[in-house]
Amino acid sequence: MNIVIPDEVLQAAQLTPADLKREVALLLVQRQALPVEQATQLADLHPLEFEQLLVQRHISAPLQFKKLSALQTREAIVGDPEELVHFDWTRSCNNPSI
């Protein structure tokens, strides 16, 4: 079955076709209308990526990667990661008081 969604609707919702497929797949899992495996295929994502979305959205579903659901989100880098790449670390290494 094909569903035609006008481009204007996607633009109004600020979604790409891939975003829409992902949102529909998440909704169907949340409603328990589709198993995670089929929803993953519908979303066209790697199973681990789809399960990460389920965890982020707090959607309960039987997860294949149980340890993933126990992970806590942590802020490892505060600021722009690009600044770390171009940071002059020699000043910090030469001055132990910093």
PyMOL commands that set and color helices and strands:
alter all, ss='L'
color gray80, all
select helices_A, chain A and resi 7-13+17-30+36-43+47-56+66-70+81-85+89-94
alter helices_A, ss='H'
color red, helices_A
deselect
rebuild
show_as cartoon
